[in-house]
Amino acid sequence: MLWSGLILGLVGGLHCVGMCGAIALAIPSGNSKAQRLGFAFLYNLGRMITYMPVSYTHLRAHETSLH
């Protein structure tokens, strides 16, 4: 069971690098540290806004299919 979790974590990490790595690198970097932090904040805020409803919908779908 532990090995399954480790393998899934490694594969999931590769997925994140492949899917989000290029997007993160495409974010224009600002000249100052404040601009770079602002871009990083907006990028991660967008990810949270996107993933939260998708995760909630997925959870609700599995919750109702179990009953």
N, C-alpha and C positions, 0 to 999 in steps of 0.2 A: 504494500500500500504506500509506503514511504517512497519507494522508487518511482511509482506511478506519478506521485505528486511532483517529484523532482524533475522527471522527464517532461511532464506537462508544463511546469514552470519554465524550463529551458526553451521548449518549443514556443510557448507564449511570449517569451522575451524576444525570440527571433522575429516573431510576428510583429511585435511592437516596433522593433528597429526597422523592419521592412516597410511597415505602414506609416508610422509616425516620424521616423527618422528623417526621411526626405522632406516632409512638411516642415519639421522643426528647422532643418537647415535652410529651407527656402524663406524663412522669416527674415525680413531685412534687418540687419543689425544697425543699431544706432551708433552715433558717435560717442555718446556718453554712457556711463554705467546705468544711469536712470532710464535712458531710452531702451537699453537692452533688457532691463528688468521689466519695463512696461510692456514690451513686446512679448516677453516670456509669460508675464501675468495674463495678458489677453489670450495668448495661445492656450494656456492651461485652463483658463476660464471657459473658453469655447469647447474644449474637450469635456469638461465637467457638464456643461449645459447639454451637450450632445449625448454623453454616455448615461446620464442619470435617467432620462425618460426611457431610453432604450432598455436599460437594465430593469427598470421598474416594470415595463411592459412584458419583458421576458419572464420576470419573476411571477407576475400575475398569471401569465399564460400557463406556466408550469404548476402554479398553485391550484388553478381551477381544473387542470387535467388530472390531478391526483385524487380529486373527489368524485 
